[in-house]
Amino acid sequence: MTRVACIDIGTVTARLAVADVEGGRVTRMLKQSTICNLGEGLTRTGLIAEAAAVRVLACVDSYLAAARQAQAPRICCTLTSAARDAGNSDALLAELAARGLHAQVIPGKVEGSLTFLGVAQDFADREILVADNGGGSTEIAVGSMGAARGLALDRVRSVDVGCRRMTEKFLSAGDPPSADDVERARQWARGMFDDAVAAEGVRELAPELMVTTGGTVTSLVAVKLGLEPYDPRRVHLAELGREDVEDLLARFAGVTEAERAAMAGLQPKRASVILGGTIAVAALMESCGFDRLTVSESDLLFGLSICAAAAADGGASPLGWEPDLSELR
């Protein structure tokens, strides 16, 4: 058994997992999630705002302390869409390096592959479509994992559609946004996903299930069930029909951000981006031709933990990509 800690810094959320890994499977020991909004204002300026970087670094400091307390000997750190897009990511990477982290800005294809690796452990030998709906991008991966084929990734594609990007591009002019702005956002997302799905031949691969990760879909389940406090056991492997997504979209679109923040099951800090994320999920379901989706909590952090444990043990990564581990002191 190998214990590792992993930090993932996304456009909206920064997250920590400390996991024990044995035989390529994860037992999650500790997981924390903090909405830091690293990508706030990025669509307009092309830069990470100083205040956003300060929030992330304060969060990382607390995660490092938690990982030490959990007695994880090694840690890795990845950054995704916001860091890929920003013109000043090097400054944030330097601050992370000063904290002893060998942080990596990972390509969208690696991000999608890590998420698939994490999700697929619950769907052995089944051909699935995994979608990670994030703040700045959505990763789409199709394949299977099991005893017969091992890890078989048929397609991986990253699409620049995410809840923060959608909000800043289309939904910031009014509170609530106008019906025209909501429709423009939906048509844009649908066009982006249609192009990606067609280019990769996703429908022709005929995956049997659509499994989705990310703060938007977990929040949709939590709001649907009125979960207070949040209970990952009730969210993991829950299903949402297209009618559920459309109902929640209409609820979010018809009220102000303050009213969304007061909804049972929704983190108040996610109220500003939940409408954009829900539009993206609805558009993705349409583009991929699914009327239902399954929500997974076994996301990128699970896949990252598996790769980190392999690297710590001197073994080969199942993806051909290796995280850069740091010693925790």
Number of C-alpha atoms within 10 A of each C-alpha: 13 19 23 28 33 27 27 22 27 24 27 25 20 24 20 25 24 29 27 21 21 14 10 16 17 23 13 16 13 14 17 12 16 16 20 24 26 28 27 21 16 22 19 10 11 14 19 25 17 12 12 16 19 15 16 22 17 11 19 23 12 11 23 22 13 19 23 16 9 16 15 21 17 22 30 22 24 22 21 22 27 28 26 16 16 17 14 14 17 12 13 18 18 14 15 18 13 10 13 16 23 19 24 16 20 17 13 21 17 20 26 25 27 24 27 34 31 22 28 25 18 13 14 16 18 15 21 24 27 30 30 28 25 27 32 26 24 27 26 32 29 25 22 24 22 14 8 10 9 12 18 16 17 14 18 22 20 21 19 17 25 28 29 30 27 27 23 19 15 20 25 15 12 10 14 20 19 16 12 11 17 20 13 14 21 22 15 16 24 22 15 17 25 16 13 18 20 13 10 17 12 21 14 9 15 14 18 11 17 23 24 29 25 22 22 27 28 23 22 23 24 22 18 17 14 15 17 12 11 19 11 14 9 13 21 16 17 17 18 17 14 17 12 15 23 15 12 20 21 13 12 23 22 17 13 15 21 13 13 23 18 12 14 17 21 25 20 16 16 22 19 22 23 29 29 30 30 26 28 28 30 21 22 25 20 15 21 20 13 17 14 17 23 18 25 25 21 23 23 24 28 27 26 29 33 28 26 28 30 21 17 20 11 9 11 14 16 17 16 8 14 14 23 17 22 18 12 18 11
